């Protein structure tokens, strides 16, 4: 599962451009990373996956918020 978290973290760093894709990818990667970190003794990949998914999740939320604000103001 640590490999899956790492891969989803990398994909999530690119998927934040489209929040509808980035949000589920990053949340899934975060869940897998946390589960993997609690089970593994060597958890470097899990930690890297968690960090990348948190960065991707923050970028996704900021992007979605800016898009919602611009849409509500009629700036699109």
C-alpha positions as CSV (number, residue, x, y, z in Angstrom):
1,X,0.0,0.0,0.0
2,X,2.9,2.3,0.5
3,X,3.6,2.2,-3.3
4,X,0.0,3.0,-4.0
5,X,0.2,6.0,-1.7
6,X,3.4,7.2,-3.3
7,X,1.9,6.9,-6.8
8,X,-1.3,8.6,-5.9
9,X,0.7,11.3,-4.2
10,X,2.6,11.9,-7.5
11,X,-0.6,11.8,-9.6
12,X,-2.3,14.1,-7.1
13,X,0.4,16.7,-7.6
14,X,-0.7,16.9,-11.2
15,X,-4.4,16.3,-10.7
16,X,-5.0,19.4,-8.6
17,X,-5.7,21.4,-11.8
18,X,-9.0,19.6,-12.0
19,X,-10.5,19.5,-8.5
20,X,-13.1,16.9,-9.4
21,X,-10.2,14.5,-10.1
22,X,-7.7,15.8,-7.6
23,X,-9.9,15.6,-4.6
24,X,-10.7,11.8,-4.7
25,X,-7.1,10.9,-5.8
26,X,-5.5,12.8,-2.9
27,X,-8.0,11.6,-0.3
28,X,-7.5,8.0,-1.4
29,X,-3.7,8.4,-1.4
30,X,-3.9,9.9,2.1
31,X,-6.0,7.1,3.5
32,X,-3.7,4.5,1.9
33,X,-0.6,6.2,3.3
34,X,-1.9,6.4,6.8
35,X,-3.0,2.8,6.8
36,X,0.4,1.7,5.3
37,X,2.3,3.8,7.8
38,X,0.6,2.1,10.8
39,X,1.4,-1.4,9.4
40,X,5.0,-1.1,8.0
41,X,8.2,-0.9,9.9
42,X,10.0,0.9,7.1
43,X,7.6,3.6,6.2
44,X,9.6,6.1,4.1
45,X,7.5,5.6,1.0
46,X,4.3,5.9,3.1
47,X,5.6,9.2,4.6
48,X,6.5,10.6,1.2
49,X,3.1,9.6,-0.1
50,X,1.3,11.3,2.8
51,X,3.3,14.5,2.4
52,X,2.7,14.6,-1.4
53,X,-1.1,13.9,-1.0
54,X,-1.4,16.6,1.7
55,X,0.3,19.1,-0.6
56,X,-1.9,18.0,-3.5
57,X,-5.0,18.2,-1.3
58,X,-4.2,21.7,-0.2
59,X,-3.6,22.8,-3.8
60,X,-6.9,21.2,-4.9
61,X,-8.8,22.9,-2.1
62,X,-7.3,26.3,-3.0
63,X,-8.0,25.8,-6.7
64,X,-11.6,24.8,-6.0
65,X,-12.1,27.7,-3.7
66,X,-10.8,30.2,-6.2
67,X,-12.9,28.6,-9.0
68,X,-16.0,28.8,-6.8
69,X,-15.3,32.4,-5.9
70,X,-14.7,33.4,-9.5
71,X,-17.8,31.6,-10.6
72,X,-20.0,33.3,-8.0
73,X,-18.7,36.7,-9.0
74,X,-19.3,36.1,-12.7
75,X,-15.7,36.3,-13.6
76,X,-15.7,33.3,-15.9
